[in-house]
Amino acid sequence: MSTTVKIRVGAEWIQDFHNDPCAQNNLSYRRTHADDFCNQMVAHGHTKVFEYGDDNCWETDFRHPSFGNGGDSLNFSDNVHMCYYSDHGGNWNNTFHIAFSKSHNQCLADSPTWKLGSKMLKWLILDCCDMVLNTDGGHIIATWYPPAHGIHMVFGFVNVGHDSWWNRNVGNDFGNDAGSGAVLSNAWLNAAYSWVLGDHPIALAYGVNQADAVNRRDNECINYRDFDIASVGYMAWKYRS
Amino acid sequence: MGNIKFLNTKVALPQTPVKVYHTAAPAISNNSILGIAKTFSLQANAKIGTFASNNANLTYNEGNLVVKQCLVSGAVTYRDAHLWMMDDGKSHVAFNDDKASSMASAHLQSLNMVNMHEVQVQRVTNLNVGVCAKDGKNSETRVIDKGIVYTRLIDGIPVQGPGGKIQVYINAAEQETGHDHIWRALGTIHSTVDTKHLLTPDAAMADLKKFWANSKWDIEVASISFAYYEAGWGETQAFHQPAYIMPLTLKSADGRFKMGSVHVFSAIPNSPEALMPAPPAYAKQNPR
């Protein structure tokens, strides 16, 4: 493994919700995951642009401006190459949602209001539940083709991910491998898979054609930062069951 | 407080006294990792390979073959970087789980790193790859490796936790492509606890209820098992002690958001080491 490029990273995490319309159950290790990820990336020479926690995490950080309502993704999630998000996630009607503790300007972000990669974002890590509900190609495409606008890869879980001291090193392990130039899909699967907990991580790659998507899934590391995807024709994924 | 539901409260308890062990500190050096490399059939020659280290791990590289050892736990990984979790674009694992287990067990036996009576196959995992065109056409999925997971046994009692396990990765060409080995050596016996002095499953369930008393989650406890606990790759652990392990599913009131966790409760009175740390405290950020 060798690293030739440096990247910009950002992270958001939410643990503490309030008894208000945005109420969700509190979490315990989201900050640990995001903090450790950032610390490892910085230790490998990359630049942390932002790390927001709890009420400082805003739905507008992910909403593209073309969807109005204060959408400001181009200055936050899409102003870094790799964004690590650790919180509650949910997927219904082939739409992925993340939950915020403060309504700025909504309690839930939904993936159809995202244009991932339209500015800078190459890799989005969704360290939360339900990036996909199953591994049926139709469901994966329906959920993750619409928000792709230049992003290379998305990482998350098939169904539930765990918020537990048991797997609190996920951000540390992924950040260490990713930051040092490891193949990103393998780094995520290796860090996040837990047969005991039943965590089934998935790595999803986009490509202009089948060969491109497969190559990115199997080989892309942060050195692929500037190898853009003109338009998505195929998606390829990898997960351990 | 949300609801807490125990789905299965049957627990297989030991019939003979159980021991609490000190954990032996690992002795790690360039020479020791060369010894491990030799076990995995590397040439293990400092003139051929290279060493790298940081404050967490020591690594020995020999071309595409990599052995890494954790300085804290002594845990080991072996990887063939050309093969481990790599897809050649056409492979599809044709053998079933039983054959995978047989191959892995034969391999494990040949390594001679553990006694085979101290392991049992826990499960066989599959590394799946898929591809699909944006219009949903040309969908294809394949299994490109099997990971055979072994649970450690201490005095016949299973070990649970992030550690206490071995995983052997075998690809479609029946090659071992990687190996995980999180297995702390046992030291001297700290104490022996008679079965009548063990804490009960009821005490474990009571502890769980107390721990989650202020939570709004609806909690389902899938099972309770009696096991030794072993920590993960980079964790410090001074003792191997028996515990009750309770995997949980946490559900929001509207059922839309779910999360998982695990509750662990030592099965012995006056546990010598906390198993489940308190969630880390943190300072609130100033508003943006």
Interface residues (C-beta under 8 A of the other chain):
Chain A: A23 Q24 N25 N26 L27 S28 Y29 R31 T32 Y52 G53 D54 D55 N56 W58 H88 G89 G90 W92 A99 C129 D130 T135 G137 G138 I140 I141 Y145 N159 V160 G161 H162 D163 S164 W165 W166 N167 N169 N172 D173 V183 S185 N186 L189 N190 Y193 S194 W195 V196 L197 G198 D199 Q210 A213 V214 R217 D218 V232 G233 Y234 M235 A236 W237 K238 Y239 R240 S241
Chain B: G2 W84 M85 M86 D87 G89 Q122 R123 T125 N126 L127 N128 V129 G130 V131 C132 A133 K134 G136 N138 S139 T141 G147 V149 Q160 G161 P162 S215 K216 W217 G232 W233 G234 P247 T249 L250 S252 R256 F257 K258 M259 G260 S261 V262 M276 P277 P279 P280 Y282 K284 Q285 P287 R288
